[in-house]
Amino acid sequence: MDAWSLKRGMSVAKADEIMARYVQNPSGPLSGASMVGINESEEERDARILYTHKDHPADWCVIYPKDGVVQRVVIHPD
């Protein structure tokens, strides 16, 4: 339910606060693969933040930030 509270235009700090119970997986050299089934630009892929539930890894969401502001949210409810 936390992920459904994420909205375009909110600060990344607010998104992190909402998703505090989840594991934050920022993009990096080892996680730069494209998300299956999600269209994303190279810029989005390089900046995305993936949140996963520590007990239910199939329950995840991604935010695409730019300049500290959430530009897009993708949710995969389990």
N, CA, C, O and CB atoms as a CASP TS submission, in Angstrom:
PFRMAT TS
TARGET T0000
AUTHOR 0000-0000-0000
METHOD Language model
MODEL 1
PARENT N/A
ATOM      1  N   MET     1       0.816  -1.201   0.000  1.00  0.00           N
ATOM      2  CA  MET     1       0.000   0.000   0.000  1.00  0.00           C
ATOM      3  C   MET     1       0.858   1.262   0.000  1.00  0.00           C
ATOM      4  O   MET     1       0.430   2.300  -0.505  1.00  0.00           O
ATOM      5  CB  MET     1      -0.928   0.000   1.201  1.00  0.00           C
ATOM      6  N   ASP     2       2.061   1.185   0.560  1.00  0.00           N
ATOM      7  CA  ASP     2       2.917   2.370   0.621  1.00  0.00           C
ATOM      8  C   ASP     2       3.205   2.928  -0.766  1.00  0.00           C
ATOM      9  O   ASP     2       3.169   4.141  -0.973  1.00  0.00           O
ATOM     10  CB  ASP     2       4.226   2.041   1.326  1.00  0.00           C
ATOM     11  N   ALA     3       3.488   2.045  -1.712  1.00  0.00           N
ATOM     12  CA  ALA     3       3.844   2.482  -3.059  1.00  0.00           C
ATOM     13  C   ALA     3       2.726   3.280  -3.714  1.00  0.00           C
ATOM     14  O   ALA     3       2.996   4.182  -4.507  1.00  0.00           O
ATOM     15  CB  ALA     3       4.191   1.286  -3.921  1.00  0.00           C
ATOM     16  N   TRP     4       1.488   2.965  -3.398  1.00  0.00           N
ATOM     17  CA  TRP     4       0.361   3.690  -4.005  1.00  0.00           C
ATOM     18  C   TRP     4       0.293   5.135  -3.524  1.00  0.00           C
ATOM     19  O   TRP     4      -0.440   5.940  -4.098  1.00  0.00           O
ATOM     20  CB  TRP     4      -0.957   2.981  -3.688  1.00  0.00           C
ATOM     21  N   SER     5       1.047   5.473  -2.480  1.00  0.00           N
ATOM     22  CA  SER     5       1.101   6.850  -1.989  1.00  0.00           C
ATOM     23  C   SER     5       2.105   7.706  -2.752  1.00  0.00           C
ATOM     24  O   SER     5       2.097   8.931  -2.630  1.00  0.00           O
ATOM     25  CB  SER     5       1.446   6.857  -0.518  1.00  0.00           C
ATOM     26  N   LEU     6       2.964   7.071  -3.534  1.00  0.00           N
ATOM     27  CA  LEU     6       3.970   7.806  -4.300  1.00  0.00           C
ATOM     28  C   LEU     6       3.315   8.526  -5.469  1.00  0.00           C
ATOM     29  O   LEU     6       2.505   7.945  -6.192  1.00  0.00           O
ATOM     30  CB  LEU     6       5.076   6.856  -4.806  1.00  0.00           C
ATOM     31  N   LYS     7       3.666   9.780  -5.648  1.00  0.00           N
ATOM     32  CA  LYS     7       3.064  10.600  -6.707  1.00  0.00           C
ATOM     33  C   LYS     7       4.124  11.376  -7.458  1.00  0.00           C
ATOM     34  O   LYS     7       5.141  11.784  -6.895  1.00  0.00           O
ATOM     35  CB  LYS     7       2.029  11.565  -6.123  1.00  0.00           C
ATOM     36  N   ARG     8       3.869  11.569  -8.726  1.00  0.00           N
ATOM     37  CA  ARG     8       4.716  12.426  -9.553  1.00  0.00           C
ATOM     38  C   ARG     8       4.716  13.831  -8.948  1.00  0.00           C
ATOM     39  O   ARG     8       3.668  14.347  -8.556  1.00  0.00           O
ATOM     40  CB  ARG     8       4.217  12.451 -11.043  1.00  0.00           C
ATOM     41  N   GLY     9       5.887  14.438  -8.876  1.00  0.00           N
ATOM     42  CA  GLY     9       5.997  15.794  -8.358  1.00  0.00           C
ATOM     43  C   GLY     9       6.417  15.866  -6.892  1.00  0.00           C
ATOM     44  O   GLY     9       6.812  16.930  -6.415  1.00  0.00           O
ATOM     45  N   MET    10       6.337  14.747  -6.174  1.00  0.00           N
ATOM     46  CA  MET    10       6.779  14.782  -4.778  1.00  0.00           C
ATOM     47  C   MET    10       8.304  14.702  -4.735  1.00  0.00           C
ATOM     48  O   MET    10       8.944  14.286  -5.700  1.00  0.00           O
ATOM     49  CB  MET    10       6.140  13.615  -3.958  1.00  0.00           C
ATOM     50  N   SER    11       8.865  15.102  -3.617  1.00  0.00           N
ATOM     51  CA  SER    11      10.316  15.038  -3.486  1.00  0.00           C
ATOM     52  C   SER    11      10.762  13.595  -3.304  1.00  0.00           C
ATOM     53  O   SER    11      10.015  12.753  -2.803  1.00  0.00           O
ATOM     54  CB  SER    11      10.796  15.903  -2.306  1.00  0.00           C
ATOM     55  N   VAL    12      11.989  13.329  -3.719  1.00  0.00           N
ATOM     56  CA  VAL    12      12.560  12.003  -3.515  1.00  0.00           C
ATOM     57  C   VAL    12      12.679  11.728  -2.016  1.00  0.00           C
ATOM     58  O   VAL    12      12.509  10.589  -1.581  1.00  0.00           O
ATOM     59  CB  VAL    12      13.945  11.883  -4.210  1.00  0.00           C
ATOM     60  N   ALA    13      12.968  12.758  -1.228  1.00  0.00           N
ATOM     61  CA  ALA    13      13.055  12.591   0.228  1.00  0.00           C
ATOM     62  C   ALA    13      11.720  12.106   0.795  1.00  0.00           C
ATOM     63  O   ALA    13      11.701  11.247   1.677  1.00  0.00           O
ATOM     64  CB  ALA    13      13.471  13.921   0.902  1.00  0.00           C
ATOM     65  N   LYS    14      10.609  12.645   0.302  1.00  0.00           N
ATOM     66  CA  LYS    14       9.280  12.212   0.748  1.00  0.00           C
ATOM     67  C   LYS    14       9.026  10.768   0.311  1.00  0.00           C
ATOM     68  O   LYS    14       8.482   9.975   1.080  1.00  0.00           O
ATOM     69  CB  LYS    14       8.176  13.151   0.184  1.00  0.00           C
ATOM     70  N   ALA    15       9.414  10.425  -0.913  1.00  0.00           N
ATOM     71  CA  ALA    15       9.257   9.047  -1.390  1.00  0.00           C
ATOM     72  C   ALA    15      10.067   8.097  -0.513  1.00  0.00           C
ATOM     73  O   ALA    15       9.581   7.025  -0.151  1.00  0.00           O
ATOM     74  CB  ALA    15       9.699   8.923  -2.872  1.00  0.00           C
ATOM     75  N   ASP    16      11.293   8.477  -0.169  1.00  0.00           N
ATOM     76  CA  ASP    16      12.124   7.649   0.712  1.00  0.00           C
ATOM     77  C   ASP    16      11.469   7.488   2.080  1.00  0.00           C
ATOM     78  O   ASP    16      11.529   6.414   2.678  1.00  0.00           O
ATOM     79  CB  ASP    16      13.527   8.264   0.866  1.00  0.00           C
ATOM     80  N   GLU    17      10.853   8.537   2.567  1.00  0.00           N
ATOM     81  CA  GLU    17      10.162   8.484   3.857  1.00  0.00           C
ATOM     82  C   GLU    17       8.992   7.496   3.796  1.00  0.00           C
ATOM     83  O   GLU    17       8.814   6.679   4.699  1.00  0.00           O
ATOM     84  CB  GLU    17       9.658   9.893   4.263  1.00  0.00           C
ATOM     85  N   ILE    18       8.210   7.576   2.743  1.00  0.00           N
ATOM     86  CA  ILE    18       7.062   6.676   2.569  1.00  0.00           C
ATOM     87  C   ILE    18       7.513   5.229   2.450  1.00  0.00           C
ATOM     88  O   ILE    18       6.870   4.323   2.980  1.00  0.00           O
ATOM     89  CB  ILE    18       6.250   7.073   1.328  1.00  0.00           C
ATOM     90  N   MET    19       8.624   5.016   1.750  1.00  0.00           N
ATOM     91  CA  MET    19       9.101   3.665   1.466  1.00  0.00           C
ATOM     92  C   MET    19      10.177   3.197   2.460  1.00  0.00           C
ATOM     93  O   MET    19      10.948   2.289   2.149  1.00  0.00           O
ATOM     94  CB  MET    19       9.650   3.605   0.050  1.00  0.00           C
ATOM     95  N   ALA    20      10.234   3.795   3.624  1.00  0.00           N
ATOM     96  CA  ALA    20      11.273   3.498   4.613  1.00  0.00           C
ATOM     97  C   ALA    20      11.307   2.024   5.020  1.00  0.00           C
ATOM     98  O   ALA    20      12.365   1.520   5.395  1.00  0.00           O
ATOM     99  CB  ALA    20      11.066   4.354   5.843  1.00  0.00           C
ATOM    100  N   ARG    21      10.197   1.337   4.955  1.00  0.00           N
ATOM    101  CA  ARG    21      10.161  -0.083   5.344  1.00  0.00           C
ATOM    102  C   ARG    21      10.682  -1.001   4.245  1.00  0.00           C
ATOM    103  O   ARG    21      10.830  -2.205   4.452  1.00  0.00           O
ATOM    104  CB  ARG    21       8.741  -0.488   5.709  1.00  0.00           C
ATOM    105  N   TYR    22      10.956  -0.435   3.087  1.00  0.00           N
ATOM    106  CA  TYR    22      11.418  -1.208   1.937  1.00  0.00           C
ATOM    107  C   TYR    22      12.918  -1.035   1.748  1.00  0.00           C
ATOM    108  O   TYR    22      13.513  -0.098   2.280  1.00  0.00           O
ATOM    109  CB  TYR    22      10.668  -0.785   0.663  1.00  0.00           C
ATOM    110  N   VAL    23      13.520  -1.932   0.998  1.00  0.00           N
ATOM    111  CA  VAL    23      14.940  -1.841   0.672  1.00  0.00           C
ATOM    112  C   VAL    23      15.081  -0.954  -0.554  1.00  0.00           C
ATOM    113  O   VAL    23      14.441  -1.191  -1.578  1.00  0.00           O
ATOM    114  CB  VAL    23      15.567  -3.256   0.423  1.00  0.00           C
ATOM    115  N   GLN    24      15.922   0.067  -0.445  1.00  0.00           N
ATOM    116  CA  GLN    24      16.152   0.969  -1.577  1.00  0.00           C
ATOM    117  C   GLN    24      17.316   0.435  -2.395  1.00  0.00           C
ATOM    118  O   GLN    24      18.402   0.194  -1.868  1.00  0.00           O
ATOM    119  CB  GLN    24      16.435   2.428  -1.095  1.00  0.00           C
ATOM    120  N   ASN    25      17.076   0.252  -3.693  1.00  0.00           N
ATOM    121  CA  ASN    25      18.076  -0.276  -4.607  1.00  0.00           C
ATOM    122  C   ASN    25      18.338   0.751  -5.709  1.00  0.00           C
ATOM    123  O   ASN    25      17.748   0.663  -6.786  1.00  0.00           O
ATOM    124  CB  ASN    25      17.616  -1.632  -5.210  1.00  0.00           C
ATOM    125  N   PRO    26      19.211   1.717  -5.454  1.00  0.00           N
ATOM    126  CA  PRO    26      19.479   2.719  -6.488  1.00  0.00           C
ATOM    127  C   PRO    26      20.192   2.099  -7.682  1.00  0.00           C
ATOM    128  O   PRO    26      20.870   1.080  -7.552  1.00  0.00           O
ATOM    129  CB  PRO    26      20.317   3.866  -5.917  1.00  0.00           C
ATOM    130  N   SER    27      20.036   2.713  -8.828  1.00  0.00           N
ATOM    131  CA  SER    27      20.733   2.245 -10.027  1.00  0.00           C
ATOM    132  C   SER    27      22.222   2.396  -9.840  1.00  0.00           C
ATOM    133  O   SER    27      22.693   3.261  -9.102  1.00  0.00           O
ATOM    134  CB  SER    27      20.270   3.015 -11.276  1.00  0.00           C
ATOM    135  N   GLY    28      22.943   1.550 -10.513  1.00  0.00           N
ATOM    136  CA  GLY    28      24.393   1.594 -10.466  1.00  0.00           C
ATOM    137  C   GLY    28      24.944   0.704 -11.567  1.00  0.00           C
ATOM    138  O   GLY    28      24.176   0.152 -12.355  1.00  0.00           O
ATOM    139  N   PRO    29      26.244   0.556 -11.635  1.00  0.00           N
ATOM    140  CA  PRO    29      26.863  -0.226 -12.704  1.00  0.00           C
ATOM    141  C   PRO    29      26.354  -1.664 -12.784  1.00  0.00           C
ATOM    142  O   PRO    29      26.277  -2.224 -13.878  1.00  0.00           O
ATOM    143  CB  PRO    29      28.348  -0.240 -12.518  1.00  0.00           C
ATOM    144  N   LEU    30      26.008  -2.264 -11.660  1.00  0.00           N
ATOM    145  CA  LEU    30      25.559  -3.655 -11.668  1.00  0.00           C
ATOM    146  C   LEU    30      24.049  -3.787 -11.848  1.00  0.00           C
ATOM    147  O   LEU    30      23.549  -4.890 -12.072  1.00  0.00           O
ATOM    148  CB  LEU    30      25.975  -4.333 -10.386  1.00  0.00           C
ATOM    149  N   SER    31      23.321  -2.683 -11.754  1.00  0.00           N
ATOM    150  CA  SER    31      21.862  -2.769 -11.850  1.00  0.00           C
ATOM    151  C   SER    31      21.324  -1.999 -13.045  1.00  0.00           C
ATOM    152  O   SER    31      20.144  -1.647 -13.070  1.00  0.00           O
ATOM    153  CB  SER    31      21.221  -2.247 -10.578  1.00  0.00           C
ATOM    154  N   GLY    32      22.158  -1.734 -14.027  1.00  0.00           N
ATOM    155  CA  GLY    32      21.775  -0.898 -15.154  1.00  0.00           C
ATOM    156  C   GLY    32      20.978  -1.593 -16.240  1.00  0.00           C
ATOM    157  O   GLY    32      20.738  -1.006 -17.295  1.00  0.00           O
ATOM    158  N   ALA    33      20.566  -2.821 -16.010  1.00  0.00           N
ATOM    159  CA  ALA    33      19.771  -3.526 -17.017  1.00  0.00           C
ATOM    160  C   ALA    33      18.402  -2.882 -17.161  1.00  0.00           C
ATOM    161  O   ALA    33      17.892  -2.272 -16.221  1.00  0.00           O
ATOM    162  CB  ALA    33      19.623  -5.012 -16.649  1.00  0.00           C
ATOM    163  N   SER    34      17.815  -3.019 -18.330  1.00  0.00           N
ATOM    164  CA  SER    34      16.476  -2.485 -18.556  1.00  0.00           C
ATOM    165  C   SER    34      15.457  -3.294 -17.772  1.00  0.00           C
ATOM    166  O   SER    34      15.613  -4.502 -17.591  1.00  0.00           O
ATOM    167  CB  SER    34      16.129  -2.490 -20.056  1.00  0.00           C
ATOM    168  N   MET    35      14.418  -2.621 -17.312  1.00  0.00           N
ATOM    169  CA  MET    35      13.326  -3.288 -16.598  1.00  0.00           C
ATOM    170  C   MET    35      12.448  -3.980 -17.640  1.00  0.00           C
ATOM    171  O   MET    35      12.042  -3.350 -18.616  1.00  0.00           O
ATOM    172  CB  MET    35      12.487  -2.263 -15.729  1.00  0.00           C
ATOM    173  N   VAL    36      12.157  -5.231 -17.452  1.00  0.00           N
ATOM    174  CA  VAL    36      11.323  -5.989 -18.376  1.00  0.00           C
ATOM    175  C   VAL    36       9.897  -5.447 -18.332  1.00  0.00           C
ATOM    176  O   VAL    36       9.297  -5.321 -17.265  1.00  0.00           O
ATOM    177  CB  VAL    36      11.348  -7.502 -18.032  1.00  0.00           C
ATOM    178  N   GLY    37       9.368  -5.132 -19.511  1.00  0.00           N
ATOM    179  CA  GLY    37       7.987  -4.672 -19.609  1.00  0.00           C
ATOM    180  C   GLY    37       7.763  -3.205 -19.277  1.00  0.00           C
ATOM    181  O   GLY    37       6.621  -2.746 -19.260  1.00  0.00           O
ATOM    182  N   ILE    38       8.838  -2.459 -19.012  1.00  0.00           N
ATOM    183  CA  ILE    38       8.713  -1.034 -18.692  1.00  0.00           C
ATOM    184  C   ILE    38       9.544  -0.245 -19.700  1.00  0.00           C
ATOM    185  O   ILE    38      10.749  -0.460 -19.824  1.00  0.00           O
ATOM    186  CB  ILE    38       9.177  -0.732 -17.218  1.00  0.00           C
ATOM    187  N   ASN    39       8.905   0.650 -20.404  1.00  0.00           N
ATOM    188  CA  ASN    39       9.641   1.526 -21.316  1.00  0.00           C
ATOM    189  C   ASN    39      10.317   2.611 -20.487  1.00  0.00           C
ATOM    190  O   ASN    39       9.664   3.320 -19.722  1.00  0.00           O
ATOM    191  CB  ASN    39       8.694   2.153 -22.402  1.00  0.00           C
ATOM    192  N   GLU    40      11.613   2.729 -20.645  1.00  0.00           N
ATOM    193  CA  GLU    40      12.340   3.765 -19.927  1.00  0.00           C
ATOM    194  C   GLU    40      13.492   4.255 -20.793  1.00  0.00           C
ATOM    195  O   GLU    40      14.112   3.487 -21.529  1.00  0.00           O
ATOM    196  CB  GLU    40      12.858   3.240 -18.561  1.00  0.00           C
ATOM    197  N   SER    41      13.760   5.538 -20.686  1.00  0.00           N
ATOM    198  CA  SER    41      14.881   6.111 -21.422  1.00  0.00           C
ATOM    199  C   SER    41      16.183   5.737 -20.709  1.00  0.00           C
ATOM    200  O   SER    41      16.165   5.271 -19.570  1.00  0.00           O
ATOM    201  CB  SER    41      14.736   7.663 -21.545  1.00  0.00           C
ATOM    202  N   GLU    42      17.303   5.946 -21.389  1.00  0.00           N
ATOM    203  CA  GLU    42      18.602   5.676 -20.769  1.00  0.00           C
ATOM    204  C   GLU    42      18.790   6.561 -19.543  1.00  0.00           C
ATOM    205  O   GLU    42      19.319   6.118 -18.524  1.00  0.00           O
ATOM    206  CB  GLU    42      19.752   5.905 -21.780  1.00  0.00           C
ATOM    207  N   GLU    43      18.353   7.816 -19.647  1.00  0.00           N
ATOM    208  CA  GLU    43      18.452   8.742 -18.502  1.00  0.00           C
ATOM    209  C   GLU    43      17.634   8.229 -17.322  1.00  0.00           C
ATOM    210  O   GLU    43      18.099   8.262 -16.183  1.00  0.00           O
ATOM    211  CB  GLU    43      17.972  10.160 -18.901  1.00  0.00           C
ATOM    212  N   GLU    44      16.408   7.752 -17.589  1.00  0.00           N
ATOM    213  CA  GLU    44      15.582   7.198 -16.517  1.00  0.00           C
ATOM    214  C   GLU    44      16.238   5.960 -15.912  1.00  0.00           C
ATOM    215  O   GLU    44      16.293   5.814 -14.691  1.00  0.00           O
ATOM    216  CB  GLU    44      14.180   6.850 -17.044  1.00  0.00           C
ATOM    217  N   ARG    45      16.732   5.077 -16.764  1.00  0.00           N
ATOM    218  CA  ARG    45      17.366   3.846 -16.292  1.00  0.00           C
ATOM    219  C   ARG    45      18.551   4.157 -15.377  1.00  0.00           C
ATOM    220  O   ARG    45      18.744   3.493 -14.358  1.00  0.00           O
ATOM    221  CB  ARG    45      17.826   2.991 -17.483  1.00  0.00           C
ATOM    222  N   ASP    46      19.331   5.152 -15.740  1.00  0.00           N
ATOM    223  CA  ASP    46      20.510   5.509 -14.948  1.00  0.00           C
ATOM    224  C   ASP    46      20.156   6.167 -13.611  1.00  0.00           C
ATOM    225  O   ASP    46      20.972   6.172 -12.689  1.00  0.00           O
ATOM    226  CB  ASP    46      21.397   6.437 -15.748  1.00  0.00           C
ATOM    227  N   ALA    47      18.953   6.719 -13.502  1.00  0.00           N
ATOM    228  CA  ALA    47      18.567   7.451 -12.290  1.00  0.00           C
ATOM    229  C   ALA    47      17.548   6.718 -11.418  1.00  0.00           C
ATOM    230  O   ALA    47      17.338   7.103 -10.268  1.00  0.00           O
ATOM    231  CB  ALA    47      18.010   8.788 -12.673  1.00  0.00           C
ATOM    232  N   ARG    48      16.919   5.684 -11.937  1.00  0.00           N
ATOM    233  CA  ARG    48      15.808   5.044 -11.223  1.00  0.00           C
ATOM    234  C   ARG    48      16.220   4.529  -9.847  1.00  0.00           C
ATOM    235  O   ARG    48      17.378   4.196  -9.592  1.00  0.00           O
ATOM    236  CB  ARG    48      15.254   3.898 -12.049  1.00  0.00           C
ATOM    237  N   ILE    49      15.222   4.480  -8.982  1.00  0.00           N
ATOM    238  CA  ILE    49      15.379   3.895  -7.652  1.00  0.00           C
ATOM    239  C   ILE    49      14.319   2.817  -7.517  1.00  0.00           C
ATOM    240  O   ILE    49      13.125   3.074  -7.663  1.00  0.00           O
ATOM    241  CB  ILE    49      15.252   4.980  -6.509  1.00  0.00           C
ATOM    242  N   LEU    50      14.774   1.616  -7.237  1.00  0.00           N
ATOM    243  CA  LEU    50      13.890   0.471  -7.075  1.00  0.00           C
ATOM    244  C   LEU    50      13.729   0.200  -5.586  1.00  0.00           C
ATOM    245  O   LEU    50      14.715   0.106  -4.855  1.00  0.00           O
ATOM    246  CB  LEU    50      14.442  -0.785  -7.820  1.00  0.00           C
ATOM    247  N   TYR    51      12.490   0.076  -5.142  1.00  0.00           N
ATOM    248  CA  TYR    51      12.204  -0.290  -3.756  1.00  0.00           C
ATOM    249  C   TYR    51      11.625  -1.699  -3.761  1.00  0.00           C
ATOM    250  O   TYR    51      10.678  -1.986  -4.494  1.00  0.00           O
ATOM    251  CB  TYR    51      11.216   0.733  -3.077  1.00  0.00           C
ATOM    252  N   THR    52      12.199  -2.575  -2.941  1.00  0.00           N
ATOM    253  CA  THR    52      11.687  -3.935  -2.820  1.00  0.00           C
ATOM    254  C   THR    52      11.346  -4.219  -1.362  1.00  0.00           C
ATOM    255  O   THR    52      11.979  -3.688  -0.449  1.00  0.00           O
ATOM    256  CB  THR    52      12.716  -4.965  -3.353  1.00  0.00           C
ATOM    257  N   HIS    53      10.345  -5.056  -1.158  1.00  0.00           N
ATOM    258  CA  HIS    53       9.968  -5.465   0.184  1.00  0.00           C
ATOM    259  C   HIS    53      10.930  -6.558   0.621  1.00  0.00           C
ATOM    260  O   HIS    53      11.155  -7.517  -0.118  1.00  0.00           O
ATOM    261  CB  HIS    53       8.484  -5.954   0.242  1.00  0.00           C
ATOM    262  N   LYS    54      11.503  -6.423   1.822  1.00  0.00           N
ATOM    263  CA  LYS    54      12.522  -7.377   2.266  1.00  0.00           C
ATOM    264  C   LYS    54      11.999  -8.799   2.393  1.00  0.00           C
ATOM    265  O   LYS    54      12.765  -9.749   2.229  1.00  0.00           O
ATOM    266  CB  LYS    54      13.087  -6.939   3.584  1.00  0.00           C
ATOM    267  N   ASP    55      10.715  -8.967   2.682  1.00  0.00           N
ATOM    268  CA  ASP    55      10.138 -10.299   2.846  1.00  0.00           C
ATOM    269  C   ASP    55       9.400 -10.797   1.605  1.00  0.00           C
ATOM    270  O   ASP    55       9.127 -11.991   1.480  1.00  0.00           O
ATOM    271  CB  ASP    55       9.198 -10.300   4.015  1.00  0.00           C
ATOM    272  N   HIS    56       9.082  -9.893   0.699  1.00  0.00           N
ATOM    273  CA  HIS    56       8.325 -10.236  -0.505  1.00  0.00           C
ATOM    274  C   HIS    56       8.956  -9.547  -1.712  1.00  0.00           C
ATOM    275  O   HIS    56       8.432  -8.533  -2.173  1.00  0.00           O
ATOM    276  CB  HIS    56       6.829  -9.827  -0.359  1.00  0.00           C
ATOM    277  N   PRO    57      10.067 -10.067  -2.237  1.00  0.00           N
ATOM    278  CA  PRO    57      10.788  -9.387  -3.313  1.00  0.00           C
ATOM    279  C   PRO    57       9.989  -9.205  -4.597  1.00  0.00           C
ATOM    280  O   PRO    57      10.366  -8.397  -5.447  1.00  0.00           O
ATOM    281  CB  PRO    57      12.024 -10.139  -3.624  1.00  0.00           C
ATOM    282  N   ALA    58       8.895  -9.940  -4.752  1.00  0.00           N
ATOM    283  CA  ALA    58       8.059  -9.746  -5.942  1.00  0.00           C
ATOM    284  C   ALA    58       7.193  -8.498  -5.810  1.00  0.00           C
ATOM    285  O   ALA    58       6.560  -8.075  -6.778  1.00  0.00           O
ATOM    286  CB  ALA    58       7.172 -10.976  -6.180  1.00  0.00           C
ATOM    287  N   ASP    59       7.164  -7.915  -4.632  1.00  0.00           N
ATOM    288  CA  ASP    59       6.397  -6.695  -4.375  1.00  0.00           C
ATOM    289  C   ASP    59       7.379  -5.528  -4.464  1.00  0.00           C
ATOM    290  O   ASP    59       8.161  -5.307  -3.540  1.00  0.00           O
ATOM    291  CB  ASP    59       5.668  -6.740  -2.962  1.00  0.00           C
ATOM    292  N   TRP    60       7.343  -4.777  -5.577  1.00  0.00           N
ATOM    293  CA  TRP    60       8.317  -3.721  -5.788  1.00  0.00           C
ATOM    294  C   TRP    60       7.702  -2.524  -6.500  1.00  0.00           C
ATOM    295  O   TRP    60       6.612  -2.605  -7.067  1.00  0.00           O
ATOM    296  CB  TRP    60       9.494  -4.248  -6.581  1.00  0.00           C
ATOM    297  N   CYS    61       8.427  -1.415  -6.456  1.00  0.00           N
ATOM    298  CA  CYS    61       8.060  -0.241  -7.251  1.00  0.00           C
ATOM    299  C   CYS    61       9.338   0.495  -7.623  1.00  0.00           C
ATOM    300  O   CYS    61      10.383   0.317  -6.998  1.00  0.00           O
ATOM    301  CB  CYS    61       7.074   0.699  -6.468  1.00  0.00           C
ATOM    302  N   VAL    62       9.231   1.315  -8.645  1.00  0.00           N
ATOM    303  CA  VAL    62      10.355   2.095  -9.153  1.00  0.00           C
ATOM    304  C   VAL    62       9.926   3.550  -9.229  1.00  0.00           C
ATOM    305  O   VAL    62       8.818   3.862  -9.667  1.00  0.00           O
ATOM    306  CB  VAL    62      10.830   1.575 -10.547  1.00  0.00           C
ATOM    307  N   ILE    63      10.816   4.437  -8.797  1.00  0.00           N
ATOM    308  CA  ILE    63      10.597   5.858  -9.063  1.00  0.00           C
ATOM    309  C   ILE    63      11.703   6.327  -9.994  1.00  0.00           C
ATOM    310  O   ILE    63      12.829   5.830  -9.954  1.00  0.00           O
ATOM    311  CB  ILE    63      10.572   6.702  -7.736  1.00  0.00           C
ATOM    312  N   TYR    64      11.361   7.276 -10.815  1.00  0.00           N
ATOM    313  CA  TYR    64      12.311   7.900 -11.732  1.00  0.00           C
ATOM    314  C   TYR    64      12.464   9.354 -11.309  1.00  0.00           C
ATOM    315  O   TYR    64      11.609  10.183 -11.624  1.00  0.00           O
ATOM    316  CB  TYR    64      11.838   7.783 -13.231  1.00  0.00           C
ATOM    317  N   PRO    65      13.554   9.676 -10.591  1.00  0.00           N
ATOM    318  CA  PRO    65      13.755  11.042 -10.119  1.00  0.00           C
ATOM    319  C   PRO    65      14.569  11.894 -11.084  1.00  0.00           C
ATOM    320  O   PRO    65      15.333  11.389 -11.906  1.00  0.00           O
ATOM    321  CB  PRO    65      14.430  11.020  -8.781  1.00  0.00           C
ATOM    322  N   LYS    66      14.383  13.183 -10.956  1.00  0.00           N
ATOM    323  CA  LYS    66      15.223  14.157 -11.659  1.00  0.00           C
ATOM    324  C   LYS    66      15.264  15.403 -10.796  1.00  0.00           C
ATOM    325  O   LYS    66      14.224  15.948 -10.425  1.00  0.00           O
ATOM    326  CB  LYS    66      14.677  14.476 -13.112  1.00  0.00           C
ATOM    327  N   ASP    67      16.466  15.847 -10.480  1.00  0.00           N
ATOM    328  CA  ASP    67      16.663  17.039  -9.654  1.00  0.00           C
ATOM    329  C   ASP    67      15.916  16.943  -8.323  1.00  0.00           C
ATOM    330  O   ASP    67      15.366  17.935  -7.844  1.00  0.00           O
ATOM    331  CB  ASP    67      16.208  18.279 -10.413  1.00  0.00           C
ATOM    332  N   GLY    68      15.898  15.738  -7.722  1.00  0.00           N
ATOM    333  CA  GLY    68      15.288  15.564  -6.410  1.00  0.00           C
ATOM    334  C   GLY    68      13.773  15.451  -6.395  1.00  0.00           C
ATOM    335  O   GLY    68      13.153  15.447  -5.332  1.00  0.00           O
ATOM    336  N   VAL    69      13.173  15.358  -7.597  1.00  0.00           N
ATOM    337  CA  VAL    69      11.711  15.288  -7.717  1.00  0.00           C
ATOM    338  C   VAL    69      11.320  14.022  -8.482  1.00  0.00           C
ATOM    339  O   VAL    69      11.943  13.684  -9.489  1.00  0.00           O
ATOM    340  CB  VAL    69      11.149  16.557  -8.433  1.00  0.00           C
ATOM    341  N   VAL    70      10.300  13.334  -8.008  1.00  0.00           N
ATOM    342  CA  VAL    70       9.806  12.130  -8.677  1.00  0.00           C
ATOM    343  C   VAL    70       9.116  12.531  -9.979  1.00  0.00           C
ATOM    344  O   VAL    70       8.174  13.324  -9.976  1.00  0.00           O
ATOM    345  CB  VAL    70       8.829  11.334  -7.754  1.00  0.00           C
ATOM    346  N   GLN    71       9.595  11.975 -11.088  1.00  0.00           N
ATOM    347  CA  GLN    71       9.022  12.265 -12.401  1.00  0.00           C
ATOM    348  C   GLN    71       8.010  11.217 -12.825  1.00  0.00           C
ATOM    349  O   GLN    71       7.067  11.516 -13.557  1.00  0.00           O
ATOM    350  CB  GLN    71      10.117  12.363 -13.438  1.00  0.00           C
ATOM    351  N   ARG    72       8.209   9.955 -12.352  1.00  0.00           N
ATOM    352  CA  ARG    72       7.337   8.863 -12.756  1.00  0.00           C
ATOM    353  C   ARG    72       7.427   7.773 -11.706  1.00  0.00           C
ATOM    354  O   ARG    72       8.463   7.594 -11.064  1.00  0.00           O
ATOM    355  CB  ARG    72       7.719   8.319 -14.165  1.00  0.00           C
ATOM    356  N   VAL    73       6.323   7.040 -11.535  1.00  0.00           N
ATOM    357  CA  VAL    73       6.254   5.920 -10.592  1.00  0.00           C
ATOM    358  C   VAL    73       5.714   4.710 -11.334  1.00  0.00           C
ATOM    359  O   VAL    73       4.729   4.812 -12.065  1.00  0.00           O
ATOM    360  CB  VAL    73       5.357   6.264  -9.352  1.00  0.00           C
ATOM    361  N   VAL    74       6.360   3.557 -11.147  1.00  0.00           N
ATOM    362  CA  VAL    74       5.864   2.283 -11.697  1.00  0.00           C
ATOM    363  C   VAL    74       5.734   1.324 -10.529  1.00  0.00           C
ATOM    364  O   VAL    74       6.689   1.135  -9.776  1.00  0.00           O
ATOM    365  CB  VAL    74       6.827   1.699 -12.821  1.00  0.00           C
ATOM    366  N   ILE    75       4.560   0.712 -10.366  1.00  0.00           N
ATOM    367  CA  ILE    75       4.288  -0.170  -9.249  1.00  0.00           C
ATOM    368  C   ILE    75       3.996  -1.568  -9.754  1.00  0.00           C
ATOM    369  O   ILE    75       3.240  -1.749 -10.709  1.00  0.00           O
ATOM    370  CB  ILE    75       3.123   0.355  -8.413  1.00  0.00           C
ATOM    371  N   HIS    76       4.598  -2.559  -9.109  1.00  0.00           N
ATOM    372  CA  HIS    76       4.326  -3.955  -9.413  1.00  0.00           C
ATOM    373  C   HIS    76       3.789  -4.616  -8.141  1.00  0.00           C
ATOM    374  O   HIS    76       4.566  -5.136  -7.339  1.00  0.00           O
ATOM    375  CB  HIS    76       5.613  -4.687  -9.943  1.00  0.00           C
ATOM    376  N   PRO    77       2.483  -4.599  -7.955  1.00  0.00           N
ATOM    377  CA  PRO    77       1.940  -5.228  -6.741  1.00  0.00           C
ATOM    378  C   PRO    77       1.976  -6.738  -6.859  1.00  0.00           C
ATOM    379  O   PRO    77       1.724  -7.298  -7.927  1.00  0.00           O
ATOM    380  CB  PRO    77       0.501  -4.757  -6.479  1.00  0.00           C
ATOM    381  N   ASP    78       2.285  -7.380  -5.771  1.00  0.00           N
ATOM    382  CA  ASP    78       2.315  -8.845  -5.749  1.00  0.00           C
ATOM    383  C   ASP    78       0.915  -9.347  -5.429  1.00  0.00           C
ATOM    384  O   ASP    78       0.694 -10.555  -5.356  1.00  0.00           O
ATOM    385  CB  ASP    78       3.356  -9.382  -4.705  1.00  0.00           C
TER
END
